[in-house]
Amino acid sequence: MESTKFDIADYLDSKEMIAEYLNEVLEEGNDAQIINAIGNIAKAIGMTKIAEETGLSRPSLYKALSDGAKPQFGTIMKVLKAVGGQIQINPQTA
């Protein structure tokens, strides 16, 4: 029996799915998981397209969004903008 490795990027096929996925990770995840999620989204959309829109090279994107990476905030903001996302702050409820 042959199995394939699960890749969440294969399922991020709409803006709504991407937003739901990223919001869940932002709410429940840690820094590394958030960076990984942004990388998965970039991969789902296409690293070449994200590289063109951010002005970053593909190798730089892969490096910045890889496991254990600590990308600069500016890089994260460029990628979020390129994937059609934004950061929004809402007050916490008690």
C-alpha positions as CSV (number, residue, x, y, z in Angstrom):
1,M,0.0,0.0,0.0
2,E,1.4,3.3,-1.0
3,S,0.6,6.5,0.8
4,T,1.3,10.1,0.1
5,K,2.4,12.8,2.6
6,F,-0.3,15.1,3.7
7,D,0.2,18.7,2.5
8,I,-2.2,21.4,3.7
9,A,-1.2,23.6,0.8
10,D,-3.2,21.2,-1.4
11,Y,-6.4,22.2,0.4
12,L,-5.9,25.9,0.5
13,D,-7.8,26.6,-2.7
14,S,-9.9,29.6,-1.9
15,K,-9.5,32.9,-0.1
16,E,-12.0,31.8,2.5
17,M,-10.1,28.5,3.2
18,I,-6.9,30.4,3.5
19,A,-8.4,33.0,5.8
20,E,-10.0,30.3,8.0
21,Y,-6.7,28.4,8.2
22,L,-4.6,31.4,9.0
23,N,-7.0,32.7,11.6
24,E,-7.1,29.4,13.4
25,V,-3.3,29.2,13.5
26,L,-3.1,32.8,14.7
27,E,-5.5,32.0,17.5
28,E,-4.1,28.7,18.6
29,G,-0.5,28.5,17.3
30,N,2.9,29.7,18.4
31,D,5.4,31.8,16.4
32,A,6.8,28.9,14.5
33,Q,3.4,27.5,13.6
34,I,2.3,30.9,12.3
35,I,5.4,31.3,10.1
36,N,4.9,27.7,8.9
37,A,1.2,28.5,8.0
38,I,2.1,31.6,6.1
39,G,4.6,29.4,4.2
40,N,1.9,26.8,3.4
41,I,-0.3,29.6,2.1
42,A,2.5,31.0,-0.1
43,K,3.2,27.5,-1.4
44,A,-0.5,27.0,-2.2
45,I,-0.7,30.2,-4.1
46,G,2.7,29.8,-5.8
47,M,6.1,30.8,-4.5
48,T,7.0,32.4,-7.9
49,K,3.9,34.6,-7.8
50,I,4.5,35.6,-4.2
51,A,8.2,36.3,-5.0
52,E,7.1,38.6,-7.9
53,E,4.6,40.4,-5.7
54,T,6.9,40.9,-2.7
55,G,10.1,41.7,-4.7
56,L,11.8,38.9,-2.8
57,S,13.6,36.0,-4.5
58,R,12.1,32.5,-4.3
59,P,15.1,31.1,-2.3
60,S,14.7,34.0,0.2
61,L,11.0,33.2,0.6
62,Y,11.7,29.5,1.1
63,K,14.4,30.4,3.7
64,A,12.2,33.0,5.5
65,L,9.2,30.7,5.7
66,S,11.0,27.4,6.5
67,D,10.9,25.5,9.8
68,G,12.9,27.3,12.4
69,A,13.2,30.5,10.5
70,K,12.9,33.9,12.2
71,P,11.8,36.2,9.3
72,Q,11.7,40.0,9.8
73,F,8.3,41.5,10.4
74,G,8.5,43.4,7.1
75,T,8.9,40.1,5.2
76,I,5.8,38.7,6.9
77,M,3.8,41.8,6.1
78,K,4.9,41.7,2.4
79,V,3.9,38.0,2.1
80,L,0.6,38.6,3.9
81,K,-0.2,41.4,1.5
82,A,0.8,39.3,-1.5
83,V,-1.5,36.5,-0.4
84,G,-4.4,38.9,0.0
85,G,-4.4,39.0,3.8
86,Q,-4.1,41.7,6.4
87,I,-3.6,41.9,10.2
88,Q,-6.6,43.1,12.2
89,I,-6.7,43.5,16.0
90,N,-9.9,42.8,17.9
91,P,-10.4,43.2,21.6
92,Q,-10.4,40.0,23.6
93,T,-13.6,39.1,25.4
94,A,-13.4,38.0,29.0
